Amino acid sequence: MTCCVCVLVGCTDPGSEPSDASPNPAPAPSPDDESRSSSSVDGSAEPTETTEPPHPVSLPALQDKEYDGGRLRLGTEVYSTSTQVQHEVTYRGGGLTISGRIAVPEGDGPFPSIVLAHGYIDPEVYVNGQGMTREREWFADHGYIALHVDYRNHAGSDDTSIGEADLRMGYAEDVINAVLALRAWDGPVDDDRIAVGGRSMGGGVVYNVLVAQPGLVDAGVAWAPVSSDAVDSYNRWIAHDPERQDIVDAIDRLYGLPRDNPEFWDGISARTYFDDITEPVLIHHGTADDTCPIRWSRETARLMERDGVDVTLAEYPGEGHAFGPQFFASMESADRFLRQHLR
């Protein structure tokens, strides 16, 4: 039976103009995997201690996963100026073809790069490259290759039977594979200078990527991100909305609600594993954000610092979720941060 429910919608991206799921559940372990034995001196079997595999929809499952991102292919040229050219792209990873858009600066390179994770836009209406148009163009104008990931079940990407019911774990897998595909590409990429960045829901994807694969990239940047606690997103956008009772029922059936299965919800919350992060993190957040409240980022930064993460929270007084007047200030701050750490 196909399960394709829209869960934990997160924050909608600003400026979502039309130009602009998951590790599939792992197979159940076999009896041999569940209980191995070794022979004692007298030939009798001695049971050995086993570790229960992580829930297939969890950050520990992403930590254990083997990634194979590659085969980045340029498609139609969609935009060009005197400073950059942009193409539709596809790449492979986890048995899926994922679409996206890449912006490459003019020149010989090699260039530092950033892989971009966009915020929530309904997959039914999302189109290629939507959601971080401003950031993609700005980065290429300033000497970075910017690879924007569409995610599975979006635009030209393959669909999965589980749809969005993997609670965004698949989006992190797609971004991880995008980094590997970018490194394997024969374009002008400096393999030793790659970051990840995301806005809104994509900021949460960035946290998950840094937790799941420490050492994969050199730095992470988030703009107006969702909470690092998945329960916050559930409570804000789903739990109290009578029009989403079917989603509540689906989550309850698949995983249990937060009050009933807190262990599962801890397993999909990046803050549970902040002590695994090895890269510096820059968080941008407006004090007047009424979509993703700034208290989420303040708490995330506090917990990251507690767990030894090199984290900076940049607050923008009076700025809302869309970063209108101070968008360029946030980008210049990100540029300074990346030039410090991508070297």
Phi and psi in degrees as GROMACS dihedral restraints (atoms count N, CA, C in turn):
[ dihedral_restraints ]
;  ai    aj    ak    al  type     phi  dphi    fc
    3     4     5     6     1   -76.8    20    10
    4     5     6     7     1   130.9    20    10
    6     7     8     9     1  -115.6    20    10
    7     8     9    10     1   110.2    20    10
    9    10    11    12     1  -137.6    20    10
   10    11    12    13     1    79.5    20    10
   12    13    14    15     1  -108.4    20    10
   13    14    15    16     1   153.2    20    10
   15    16    17    18     1   -97.2    20    10
   16    17    18    19     1   108.6    20    10
   18    19    20    21     1  -126.3    20    10
   19    20    21    22     1   154.3    20    10
   21    22    23    24     1    46.3    20    10
   22    23    24    25     1    59.8    20    10
   24    25    26    27     1   -60.8    20    10
   25    26    27    28     1   -26.2    20    10
   27    28    29    30     1    69.3    20    10
   28    29    30    31     1  -156.8    20    10
   30    31    32    33     1   -96.2    20    10
   31    32    33    34     1   142.9    20    10
   33    34    35    36     1   -79.5    20    10
   34    35    36    37     1   137.1    20    10
   36    37    38    39     1   -66.1    20    10
   37    38    39    40     1   142.0    20    10
   39    40    41    42     1   -73.3    20    10
   40    41    42    43     1   150.8    20    10
   42    43    44    45     1    63.3    20    10
   43    44    45    46     1    42.6    20    10
   45    46    47    48     1   -86.5    20    10
   46    47    48    49     1    63.8    20    10
   48    49    50    51     1   -75.3    20    10
   49    50    51    52     1   152.7    20    10
   51    52    53    54     1   -59.4    20    10
   52    53    54    55     1   -16.2    20    10
   54    55    56    57     1   -80.9    20    10
   55    56    57    58     1   -31.6    20    10
   63    64    65    66     1   138.2    20    10
   64    65    66    67     1   149.1    20    10
   66    67    68    69     1   -56.3    20    10
   67    68    69    70     1   126.7    20    10
   69    70    71    72     1   -62.9    20    10
   70    71    72    73     1   145.1    20    10
   72    73    74    75     1   -50.9    20    10
   73    74    75    76     1   134.2    20    10
   75    76    77    78     1   -70.6    20    10
   76    77    78    79     1   150.3    20    10
   78    79    80    81     1   -63.3    20    10
   79    80    81    82     1   148.9    20    10
   81    82    83    84     1   -62.5    20    10
   82    83    84    85     1   140.5    20    10
   84    85    86    87     1   -63.7    20    10
   85    86    87    88     1   144.8    20    10
   87    88    89    90     1   -77.2    20    10
   88    89    90    91     1   163.6    20    10
   90    91    92    93     1   -56.5    20    10
   91    92    93    94     1   -35.9    20    10
   93    94    95    96     1   -62.8    20    10
   94    95    96    97     1   -36.0    20    10
   96    97    98    99     1   -72.7    20    10
   97    98    99   100     1   -33.6    20    10
   99   100   101   102     1   -71.7    20    10
  100   101   102   103     1   -37.6    20    10
  102   103   104   105     1  -143.5    20    10
  103   104   105   106     1    99.5    20    10
  105   106   107   108     1   -91.4    20    10
  106   107   108   109     1   153.5    20    10
  108   109   110   111     1  -136.1    20    10
  109   110   111   112     1   156.4    20    10
  111   112   113   114     1  -125.3    20    10
  112   113   114   115     1   156.2    20    10
  114   115   116   117     1   -87.4    20    10
  115   116   117   118     1   136.0    20    10
  117   118   119   120     1   -83.5    20    10
  118   119   120   121     1   179.6    20    10
  120   121   122   123     1   -59.8    20    10
  121   122   123   124     1   -37.1    20    10
  123   124   125   126     1   -87.2    20    10
  124   125   126   127     1     7.7    20    10
  126   127   128   129     1    91.1    20    10
  127   128   129   130     1    -5.6    20    10
  129   130   131   132     1   -79.4    20    10
  130   131   132   133     1   155.3    20    10
  132   133   134   135     1   -81.9    20    10
  133   134   135   136     1   132.0    20    10
  135   136   137   138     1  -112.3    20    10
  136   137   138   139     1   118.1    20    10
  138   139   140   141     1   -65.8    20    10
  139   140   141   142     1   142.5    20    10
  141   142   143   144     1  -109.6    20    10
  142   143   144   145     1   154.0    20    10
  144   145   146   147     1   -67.2    20    10
  145   146   147   148     1   135.9    20    10
  147   148   149   150     1  -118.1    20    10
  148   149   150   151     1   155.6    20    10
  150   151   152   153     1  -109.6    20    10
  151   152   153   154     1   128.2    20    10
  153   154   155   156     1   -68.0    20    10
  154   155   156   157     1   131.9    20    10
  156   157   158   159     1   -64.3    20    10
  157   158   159   160     1   151.9    20    10
  159   160   161   162     1   -67.5    20    10
  160   161   162   163     1   158.1    20    10
  162   163   164   165     1   -57.1    20    10
  163   164   165   166     1   135.0    20    10
  165   166   167   168     1   -61.7    20    10
  166   167   168   169     1   -23.8    20    10
  168   169   170   171     1  -104.5    20    10
  169   170   171   172     1    86.4    20    10
  171   172   173   174     1  -168.4    20    10
  172   173   174   175     1   161.1    20    10
  174   175   176   177     1   -69.2    20    10
  175   176   177   178     1   -37.7    20    10
  177   178   179   180     1   -58.0    20    10
  178   179   180   181     1   -34.6    20    10
  180   181   182   183     1   -65.5    20    10
  181   182   183   184     1   -38.2    20    10
  183   184   185   186     1   -67.7    20    10
  184   185   186   187     1   -33.3    20    10
  186   187   188   189     1   -65.9    20    10
  187   188   189   190     1   -34.5    20    10
  189   190   191   192     1   -84.0    20    10
  190   191   192   193     1   -13.9    20    10
  192   193   194   195     1   -72.1    20    10
  193   194   195   196     1   148.7    20    10
  195   196   197   198     1   -97.4    20    10
  196   197   198   199     1   133.8    20    10
  198   199   200   201     1  -110.9    20    10
  199   200   201   202     1   147.6    20    10
  201   202   203   204     1  -138.8    20    10
  202   203   204   205     1    31.4    20    10
  204   205   206   207     1   -57.3    20    10
  205   206   207   208     1   136.7    20    10
  207   208   209   210     1  -178.4    20    10
  208   209   210   211     1  -169.4    20    10
  210   211   212   213     1    56.0    20    10
  211   212   213   214     1    46.5    20    10
  213   214   215   216     1   -69.6    20    10
  214   215   216   217     1   124.8    20    10
  216   217   218   219     1  -126.4    20    10
  217   218   219   220     1   130.5    20    10
  219   220   221   222     1   -78.0    20    10
  220   221   222   223     1   138.6    20    10
  222   223   224   225     1  -112.7    20    10
  223   224   225   226     1  -138.7    20    10
  225   226   227   228     1   -62.9    20    10
  226   227   228   229     1   136.3    20    10
  228   229   230   231     1   -72.7    20    10
  229   230   231   232     1   128.5    20    10
  231   232   233   234     1  -117.4    20    10
  232   233   234   235     1   -11.7    20    10
  234   235   236   237     1  -165.9    20    10
  235   236   237   238     1   141.0    20    10
  237   238   239   240     1  -155.0    20    10
  238   239   240   241     1   147.4    20    10
  240   241   242   243     1  -138.9    20    10
  241   242   243   244     1  -172.8    20    10
  243   244   245   246     1   -70.8    20    10
  244   245   246   247     1   -12.4    20    10
  246   247   248   249     1  -111.7    20    10
  247   248   249   250     1   -13.6    20    10
  249   250   251   252     1  -161.2    20    10
  250   251   252   253     1   165.3    20    10
  252   253   254   255     1  -137.3    20    10
  253   254   255   256     1   141.1    20    10
  255   256   257   258     1  -120.9    20    10
  256   257   258   259     1   141.8    20    10
  258   259   260   261     1  -131.1    20    10
  259   260   261   262     1   148.6    20    10
  261   262   263   264     1   -66.8    20    10
  262   263   264   265     1   147.2    20    10
  264   265   266   267     1  -138.4    20    10
  265   266   267   268     1   163.4    20    10
  267   268   269   270     1  -135.2    20    10
  268   269   270   271     1   155.8    20    10
  270   271   272   273     1  -148.4    20    10
  271   272   273   274     1   168.3    20    10
  273   274   275   276     1  -110.9    20    10
  274   275   276   277     1   148.5    20    10
  276   277   278   279     1  -177.2    20    10
  277   278   279   280     1   132.7    20    10
  279   280   281   282     1    62.6    20    10
  280   281   282   283     1    28.9    20    10
  282   283   284   285     1    80.1    20    10
  283   284   285   286     1     5.3    20    10
  285   286   287   288     1  -117.1    20    10
  286   287   288   289     1   153.2    20    10
  288   289   290   291     1   -97.7    20    10
  289   290   291   292     1   126.5    20    10
  291   292   293   294     1  -115.5    20    10
  292   293   294   295     1   134.5    20    10
  294   295   296   297     1   -96.3    20    10
  295   296   297   298     1   168.0    20    10
  297   298   299   300     1  -177.8    20    10
  298   299   300   301     1  -162.7    20    10
  300   301   302   303     1  -144.5    20    10
  301   302   303   304     1   140.1    20    10
  303   304   305   306     1  -123.1    20    10
  304   305   306   307     1   139.5    20    10
  306   307   308   309     1  -116.3    20    10
  307   308   309   310     1   125.9    20    10
  309   310   311   312     1  -122.2    20    10
  310   311   312   313     1   127.5    20    10
  312   313   314   315     1   -65.4    20    10
  313   314   315   316     1   154.2    20    10
  315   316   317   318     1   -69.7    20    10
  316   317   318   319     1   143.0    20    10
  318   319   320   321     1   125.4    20    10
  319   320   321   322     1   178.4    20    10
  321   322   323   324     1   -88.1    20    10
  322   323   324   325     1   -24.7    20    10
  324   325   326   327     1    73.2    20    10
  325   326   327   328     1  -162.0    20    10
  327   328   329   330     1   -72.8    20    10
  328   329   330   331     1   151.3    20    10
  330   331   332   333     1  -110.8    20    10
  331   332   333   334     1   147.9    20    10
  333   334   335   336     1   -64.9    20    10
  334   335   336   337     1   158.5    20    10
  336   337   338   339     1  -135.8    20    10
  337   338   339   340     1   157.0    20    10
  339   340   341   342     1  -137.6    20    10
  340   341   342   343     1   132.4    20    10
  342   343   344   345     1   -96.3    20    10
  343   344   345   346     1   126.6    20    10
  345   346   347   348     1  -105.3    20    10
  346   347   348   349     1   133.8    20    10
  348   349   350   351     1  -113.8    20    10
  349   350   351   352     1   113.8    20    10
  351   352   353   354     1   -79.3    20    10
  352   353   354   355     1   165.1    20    10
  354   355   356   357     1   -82.7    20    10
  355   356   357   358     1  -177.5    20    10
  357   358   359   360     1   -69.1    20    10
  358   359   360   361     1   126.7    20    10
  360   361   362   363     1  -138.0    20    10
  361   362   363   364     1   132.9    20    10
  363   364   365   366     1   -49.0    20    10
  364   365   366   367     1   120.3    20    10
  366   367   368   369     1   -56.5    20    10
  367   368   369   370     1   -23.3    20    10
  369   370   371   372     1   -69.8    20    10
  370   371   372   373     1   -24.4    20    10
  372   373   374   375     1  -115.6    20    10
  373   374   375   376     1   -10.6    20    10
  375   376   377   378     1   -62.5    20    10
  376   377   378   379     1   141.1    20    10
  378   379   380   381     1  -124.7    20    10
  379   380   381   382     1   161.7    20    10
  381   382   383   384     1   -49.5    20    10
  382   383   384   385     1   129.3    20    10
  384   385   386   387     1    76.9    20    10
  385   386   387   388     1     9.5    20    10
  387   388   389   390     1   -78.7    20    10
  388   389   390   391     1   142.9    20    10
  390   391   392   393     1   113.0    20    10
  391   392   393   394     1   -31.4    20    10
  393   394   395   396     1  -133.6    20    10
  394   395   396   397     1    42.3    20    10
  396   397   398   399     1   -59.2    20    10
  397   398   399   400     1   -45.4    20    10
  399   400   401   402     1   -61.9    20    10
  400   401   402   403     1   -47.0    20    10
  402   403   404   405     1   -64.8    20    10
  403   404   405   406     1   -43.2    20    10
  405   406   407   408     1   -60.1    20    10
  406   407   408   409     1   -46.7    20    10
  408   409   410   411     1   -67.3    20    10
  409   410   411   412     1   -41.8    20    10
  411   412   413   414     1   -61.8    20    10
  412   413   414   415     1   -46.3    20    10
  414   415   416   417     1   -62.0    20    10
  415   416   417   418     1   -43.8    20    10
  417   418   419   420     1   -65.0    20    10
  418   419   420   421     1   -36.6    20    10
  420   421   422   423     1   -64.7    20    10
  421   422   423   424     1   -20.8    20    10
  423   424   425   426     1  -110.7    20    10
  424   425   426   427     1    22.0    20    10
  426   427   428   429     1    91.3    20    10
  427   428   429   430     1    16.6    20    10
  429   430   431   432     1  -111.6    20    10
  430   431   432   433     1   143.3    20    10
  432   433   434   435     1   -78.4    20    10
  433   434   435   436     1   130.3    20    10
  435   436   437   438     1  -119.6    20    10
  436   437   438   439     1   116.3    20    10
  438   439   440   441     1  -106.3    20    10
  439   440   441   442     1   111.9    20    10
  441   442   443   444     1   -93.3    20    10
  442   443   444   445     1   124.7    20    10
  444   445   446   447     1   -95.0    20    10
  445   446   447   448     1   128.6    20    10
  447   448   449   450     1   -76.9    20    10
  448   449   450   451     1   -25.1    20    10
  450   451   452   453     1    78.4    20    10
  451   452   453   454     1   157.3    20    10
  453   454   455   456     1   -59.7    20    10
  454   455   456   457     1   151.7    20    10
  456   457   458   459     1    66.0    20    10
  457   458   459   460     1    14.6    20    10
  459   460   461   462     1  -125.4    20    10
  460   461   462   463     1   142.1    20    10
  462   463   464   465     1    49.1    20    10
  463   464   465   466     1  -124.6    20    10
  465   466   467   468     1   -89.4    20    10
  466   467   468   469     1     8.0    20    10
  468   469   470   471     1   -74.9    20    10
  469   470   471   472     1   157.4    20    10
  471   472   473   474     1   -66.1    20    10
  472   473   474   475     1   149.6    20    10
  474   475   476   477     1   -92.4    20    10
  475   476   477   478     1   156.4    20    10
  477   478   479   480     1  -121.0    20    10
  478   479   480   481     1   152.3    20    10
  480   481   482   483     1   -65.4    20    10
  481   482   483   484     1   -29.1    20    10
  483   484   485   486     1   -81.9    20    10
  484   485   486   487     1   -15.0    20    10
  486   487   488   489     1    58.7    20    10
  487   488   489   490     1  -134.2    20    10
  489   490   491   492     1   -88.4    20    10
  490   491   492   493     1     5.0    20    10
  492   493   494   495     1   -75.5    20    10
  493   494   495   496     1     3.9    20    10
  495   496   497   498     1   -91.1    20    10
  496   497   498   499     1     8.0    20    10
  498   499   500   501     1    56.7    20    10
  499   500   501   502     1    43.1    20    10
  501   502   503   504     1    76.4    20    10
  502   503   504   505     1     0.7    20    10
  504   505   506   507     1   -62.7    20    10
  505   506   507   508     1   -35.6    20    10
  507   508   509   510     1   -66.6    20    10
  508   509   510   511     1   -30.7    20    10
  510   511   512   513     1   -64.6    20    10
  511   512   513   514     1   -39.3    20    10
  513   514   515   516     1   -63.4    20    10
  514   515   516   517     1   -41.0    20    10
  516   517   518   519     1   -59.3    20    10
  517   518   519   520     1   -41.3    20    10
  519   520   521   522     1   -64.7    20    10
  520   521   522   523     1   -37.9    20    10
  522   523   524   525     1   -70.4    20    10
  523   524   525   526     1   -40.9    20    10
  525   526   527   528     1   -59.0    20    10
  526   527   528   529     1   -46.0    20    10
  528   529   530   531     1   -67.2    20    10
  529   530   531   532     1   -28.9    20    10
  531   532   533   534     1   -65.0    20    10
  532   533   534   535     1   -40.5    20    10
  534   535   536   537     1   -61.1    20    10
  535   536   537   538     1   -45.3    20    10
  537   538   539   540     1   -65.8    20    10
  538   539   540   541     1   -38.8    20    10
  540   541   542   543     1   -65.5    20    10
  541   542   543   544     1   -38.2    20    10
  543   544   545   546     1   -64.3    20    10
  544   545   546   547     1   -41.9    20    10
  546   547   548   549     1   -65.7    20    10
  547   548   549   550     1   -34.9    20    10
  549   550   551   552     1   -80.1    20    10
  550   551   552   553     1   -15.3    20    10
  552   553   554   555     1   -66.8    20    10
  553   554   555   556     1   148.7    20    10
  555   556   557   558     1   -90.4    20    10
  556   557   558   559     1    16.5    20    10
  558   559   560   561     1   -80.6    20    10
  559   560   561   562     1  -176.5    20    10
  561   562   563   564     1   -82.5    20    10
  562   563   564   565     1    54.5    20    10
  564   565   566   567     1   -95.4    20    10
  565   566   567   568     1   133.0    20    10
  567   568   569   570     1   -84.4    20    10
  568   569   570   571     1   104.0    20    10
  570   571   572   573     1   -61.0    20    10
  571   572   573   574     1   -20.8    20    10
  573   574   575   576     1   -93.8    20    10
  574   575   576   577     1     4.0    20    10
  576   577   578   579     1  -135.8    20    10
  577   578   579   580     1    82.3    20    10
  579   580   581   582     1  -133.8    20    10
  580   581   582   583     1   134.9    20    10
  582   583   584   585     1  -123.3    20    10
  583   584   585   586     1   169.4    20    10
  585   586   587   588     1  -121.6    20    10
  586   587   588   589     1   145.4    20    10
  588   589   590   591     1  -143.7    20    10
  589   590   591   592     1   148.6    20    10
  591   592   593   594     1  -154.9    20    10
  592   593   594   595     1   154.0    20    10
  594   595   596   597     1  -116.7    20    10
  595   596   597   598     1   136.6    20    10
  597   598   599   600     1    61.0    20    10
  598   599   600   601     1  -120.1    20    10
  600   601   602   603     1   -55.6    20    10
  601   602   603   604     1   -36.7    20    10
  603   604   605   606     1   -63.6    20    10
  604   605   606   607     1   -26.7    20    10
  606   607   608   609     1   -63.6    20    10
  607   608   609   610     1   -39.1    20    10
  609   610   611   612     1   -65.1    20    10
  610   611   612   613     1   -36.5    20    10
  612   613   614   615     1   -61.7    20    10
  613   614   615   616     1   -41.1    20    10
  615   616   617   618     1   -59.1    20    10
  616   617   618   619     1   -46.9    20    10
  618   619   620   621     1   -56.1    20    10
  619   620   621   622     1   -44.2    20    10
  621   622   623   624     1   -65.4    20    10
  622   623   624   625     1   -38.5    20    10
  624   625   626   627     1   -63.3    20    10
  625   626   627   628     1   -45.5    20    10
  627   628   629   630     1   -64.2    20    10
  628   629   630   631     1   -35.6    20    10
  630   631   632   633     1   -70.8    20    10
  631   632   633   634     1   -43.8    20    10
  633   634   635   636     1   -72.2    20    10
  634   635   636   637     1   -34.2    20    10
  636   637   638   639     1  -136.2    20    10
  637   638   639   640     1    71.5    20    10
  639   640   641   642     1   -57.4    20    10
  640   641   642   643     1   137.8    20    10
  642   643   644   645     1    87.9    20    10
  643   644   645   646     1    -6.5    20    10
  645   646   647   648     1   -66.4    20    10
  646   647   648   649     1   -42.8    20    10
  648   649   650   651     1  -124.5    20    10
  649   650   651   652     1  -178.6    20    10
  651   652   653   654     1  -101.8    20    10
  652   653   654   655     1   -17.4    20    10
  654   655   656   657     1  -168.7    20    10
  655   656   657   658     1   161.1    20    10
  657   658   659   660     1  -132.8    20    10
  658   659   660   661     1   142.0    20    10
  660   661   662   663     1  -129.9    20    10
  661   662   663   664     1   136.4    20    10
  663   664   665   666     1  -131.0    20    10
  664   665   666   667     1   136.4    20    10
  666   667   668   669     1  -113.2    20    10
  667   668   669   670     1   125.3    20    10
  669   670   671   672     1    45.5    20    10
  670   671   672   673     1    52.8    20    10
  672   673   674   675     1   -77.3    20    10
  673   674   675   676     1   160.3    20    10
  675   676   677   678     1   -69.0    20    10
  676   677   678   679     1   174.6    20    10
  678   679   680   681     1   -68.5    20    10
  679   680   681   682     1   152.6    20    10
  681   682   683   684     1   -83.0    20    10
  682   683   684   685     1     1.6    20    10
  684   685   686   687     1  -108.9    20    10
  685   686   687   688     1   114.8    20    10
  687   688   689   690     1   -61.2    20    10
  688   689   690   691     1   -25.5    20    10
  690   691   692   693     1   -66.0    20    10
  691   692   693   694     1   -33.7    20    10
  693   694   695   696     1   -60.3    20    10
  694   695   696   697     1   -44.6    20    10
  696   697   698   699     1   -65.2    20    10
  697   698   699   700     1   -42.1    20    10
  699   700   701   702     1   -59.3    20    10
  700   701   702   703     1   -47.2    20    10
  702   703   704   705     1   -67.9    20    10
  703   704   705   706     1   -34.5    20    10
  705   706   707   708     1   -76.1    20    10
  706   707   708   709     1   -40.1    20    10
  708   709   710   711     1  -112.3    20    10
  709   710   711   712     1   -10.5    20    10
  711   712   713   714     1  -126.6    20    10
  712   713   714   715     1   -53.6    20    10
  714   715   716   717     1   -57.7    20    10
  715   716   717   718     1   -35.6    20    10
  717   718   719   720     1  -108.3    20    10
  718   719   720   721     1    14.8    20    10
  720   721   722   723     1  -101.7    20    10
  721   722   723   724     1   109.5    20    10
  723   724   725   726     1   -60.6    20    10
  724   725   726   727     1   -23.3    20    10
  726   727   728   729     1   -77.3    20    10
  727   728   729   730     1    -6.3    20    10
  729   730   731   732     1  -115.6    20    10
  730   731   732   733     1    24.7    20    10
  732   733   734   735     1   -61.6    20    10
  733   734   735   736     1   -32.1    20    10
  735   736   737   738     1   -64.7    20    10
  736   737   738   739     1   -33.0    20    10
  738   739   740   741     1   -71.0    20    10
  739   740   741   742     1   -43.5    20    10
  741   742   743   744     1   -56.7    20    10
  742   743   744   745     1   -45.0    20    10
  744   745   746   747     1   -62.5    20    10
  745   746   747   748     1   -39.7    20    10
  747   748   749   750     1   -66.1    20    10
  748   749   750   751     1   -43.5    20    10
  750   751   752   753     1   -62.7    20    10
  751   752   753   754     1   -43.2    20    10
  753   754   755   756     1   -60.1    20    10
  754   755   756   757     1   -43.0    20    10
  756   757   758   759     1   -67.8    20    10
  757   758   759   760     1   -40.0    20    10
  759   760   761   762     1   -80.2    20    10
  760   761   762   763     1   -41.1    20    10
  762   763   764   765     1  -131.6    20    10
  763   764   765   766     1   -22.0    20    10
  765   766   767   768     1    92.7    20    10
  766   767   768   769     1   144.6    20    10
  768   769   770   771     1   -74.1    20    10
  769   770   771   772     1   161.2    20    10
  771   772   773   774     1   -52.3    20    10
  772   773   774   775     1   -39.1    20    10
  774   775   776   777     1   -70.4    20    10
  775   776   777   778     1   -23.2    20    10
  777   778   779   780     1   -95.9    20    10
  778   779   780   781     1   -28.3    20    10
  780   781   782   783     1  -138.6    20    10
  781   782   783   784     1    64.5    20    10
  783   784   785   786     1   -61.3    20    10
  784   785   786   787     1   -27.9    20    10
  786   787   788   789     1   -62.0    20    10
  787   788   789   790     1   -41.1    20    10
  789   790   791   792     1   -62.2    20    10
  790   791   792   793     1   -45.1    20    10
  792   793   794   795     1   -68.7    20    10
  793   794   795   796     1   -32.9    20    10
  795   796   797   798     1   -62.3    20    10
  796   797   798   799     1   -36.2    20    10
  798   799   800   801     1   -70.1    20    10
  799   800   801   802     1   -17.8    20    10
  801   802   803   804     1  -109.0    20    10
  802   803   804   805     1    10.5    20    10
  804   805   806   807     1  -106.3    20    10
  805   806   807   808     1   120.1    20    10
  807   808   809   810     1   -57.9    20    10
  808   809   810   811     1   -34.0    20    10
  810   811   812   813     1   -63.4    20    10
  811   812   813   814     1   -22.3    20    10
  813   814   815   816     1   -61.6    20    10
  814   815   816   817     1   -26.0    20    10
  816   817   818   819     1  -124.0    20    10
  817   818   819   820     1    24.7    20    10
  819   820   821   822     1   -58.3    20    10
  820   821   822   823     1   -28.6    20    10
  822   823   824   825     1   -69.8    20    10
  823   824   825   826     1    -6.1    20    10
  825   826   827   828     1   -86.7    20    10
  826   827   828   829     1   -15.6    20    10
  828   829   830   831     1   -72.9    20    10
  829   830   831   832     1   132.4    20    10
  831   832   833   834     1  -115.5    20    10
  832   833   834   835     1    -4.9    20    10
  834   835   836   837     1  -104.0    20    10
  835   836   837   838     1   152.4    20    10
  837   838   839   840     1   -68.7    20    10
  838   839   840   841     1   149.1    20    10
  840   841   842   843     1  -130.4    20    10
  841   842   843   844     1   134.3    20    10
  843   844   845   846     1  -117.2    20    10
  844   845   846   847     1   125.1    20    10
  846   847   848   849     1  -114.9    20    10
  847   848   849   850     1   126.4    20    10
  849   850   851   852     1  -105.4    20    10
  850   851   852   853     1   133.8    20    10
  852   853   854   855     1  -153.6    20    10
  853   854   855   856     1   134.2    20    10
  855   856   857   858     1   -82.8    20    10
  856   857   858   859     1   142.2    20    10
  858   859   860   861     1   -71.9    20    10
  859   860   861   862     1   -18.2    20    10
  861   862   863   864     1  -104.5    20    10
  862   863   864   865     1    18.6    20    10
  864   865   866   867     1   -67.1    20    10
  865   866   867   868     1   113.8    20    10
  867   868   869   870     1  -101.2    20    10
  868   869   870   871     1     8.7    20    10
  870   871   872   873     1  -100.8    20    10
  871   872   873   874     1   -57.3    20    10
  873   874   875   876     1  -113.9    20    10
  874   875   876   877     1    98.7    20    10
  876   877   878   879     1   -61.1    20    10
  877   878   879   880     1   144.3    20    10
  879   880   881   882     1   -63.3    20    10
  880   881   882   883     1   -22.3    20    10
  882   883   884   885     1   -60.3    20    10
  883   884   885   886     1   -28.3    20    10
  885   886   887   888     1   -62.6    20    10
  886   887   888   889     1   -46.8    20    10
  888   889   890   891     1   -71.3    20    10
  889   890   891   892     1   -34.0    20    10
  891   892   893   894     1   -62.1    20    10
  892   893   894   895     1   -42.2    20    10
  894   895   896   897     1   -70.0    20    10
  895   896   897   898     1   -40.1    20    10
  897   898   899   900     1   -59.3    20    10
  898   899   900   901     1   -47.1    20    10
  900   901   902   903     1   -62.7    20    10
  901   902   903   904     1   -40.2    20    10
  903   904   905   906     1   -61.9    20    10
  904   905   906   907     1   -45.0    20    10
  906   907   908   909     1   -70.7    20    10
  907   908   909   910     1   -36.9    20    10
  909   910   911   912     1   -61.3    20    10
  910   911   912   913     1   -46.4    20    10
  912   913   914   915     1   -61.8    20    10
  913   914   915   916     1   -41.2    20    10
  915   916   917   918     1   -57.9    20    10
  916   917   918   919     1   -36.6    20    10
  918   919   920   921     1   -92.1    20    10
  919   920   921   922     1    11.0    20    10
  921   922   923   924     1    89.5    20    10
  922   923   924   925     1    10.7    20    10
  924   925   926   927     1   -79.8    20    10
  925   926   927   928     1   139.4    20    10
  927   928   929   930     1   -79.2    20    10
  928   929   930   931     1    91.0    20    10
  930   931   932   933     1  -119.4    20    10
  931   932   933   934     1   142.1    20    10
  933   934   935   936     1  -127.0    20    10
  934   935   936   937     1   127.2    20    10
  936   937   938   939     1  -106.4    20    10
  937   938   939   940     1   115.4    20    10
  939   940   941   942     1  -100.1    20    10
  940   941   942   943     1   115.2    20    10
  942   943   944   945     1   -98.8    20    10
  943   944   945   946     1   143.2    20    10
  945   946   947   948     1  -120.2    20    10
  946   947   948   949     1   100.9    20    10
  948   949   950   951     1   -57.3    20    10
  949   950   951   952     1   129.2    20    10
  951   952   953   954     1    77.0    20    10
  952   953   954   955     1    -2.6    20    10
  954   955   956   957     1   -84.8    20    10
  955   956   957   958     1   140.7    20    10
  957   958   959   960     1   -94.4    20    10
  958   959   960   961     1  -162.3    20    10
  960   961   962   963     1   -67.8    20    10
  961   962   963   964     1   -30.6    20    10
  963   964   965   966     1   -84.8    20    10
  964   965   966   967     1    -8.7    20    10
  966   967   968   969     1    51.2    20    10
  967   968   969   970     1    55.1    20    10
  969   970   971   972     1   -68.4    20    10
  970   971   972   973     1   -83.0    20    10
  972   973   974   975     1   -60.5    20    10
  973   974   975   976     1   -29.6    20    10
  975   976   977   978     1  -105.8    20    10
  976   977   978   979     1    17.7    20    10
  978   979   980   981     1   -57.5    20    10
  979   980   981   982     1   -48.1    20    10
  981   982   983   984     1   -67.5    20    10
  982   983   984   985     1   -33.8    20    10
  984   985   986   987     1   -62.7    20    10
  985   986   987   988     1   -39.9    20    10
  987   988   989   990     1   -67.7    20    10
  988   989   990   991     1   -35.4    20    10
  990   991   992   993     1   -70.9    20    10
  991   992   993   994     1   -39.3    20    10
  993   994   995   996     1   -65.4    20    10
  994   995   996   997     1   -36.8    20    10
  996   997   998   999     1   -64.2    20    10
  997   998   999  1000     1   -43.2    20    10
  999  1000  1001  1002     1   -62.3    20    10
 1000  1001  1002  1003     1   -39.5    20    10
 1002  1003  1004  1005     1   -62.4    20    10
 1003  1004  1005  1006     1   -45.1    20    10
 1005  1006  1007  1008     1   -61.5    20    10
 1006  1007  1008  1009     1   -43.0    20    10
 1008  1009  1010  1011     1   -61.7    20    10
 1009  1010  1011  1012     1   -46.4    20    10
 1011  1012  1013  1014     1   -69.8    20    10
 1012  1013  1014  1015     1   -37.4    20    10
 1014  1015  1016  1017     1   -65.7    20    10
 1015  1016  1017  1018     1   -26.8    20    10
 1017  1018  1019  1020     1   -73.4    20    10
 1018  1019  1020  1021     1   -37.5    20    10
 1020  1021  1022  1023     1  -104.2    20    10
 1021  1022  1023  1024     1   -16.8    20    10
 1023  1024  1025  1026     1  -100.2    20    10
 1024  1025  1026  1027     1    77.7    20    10
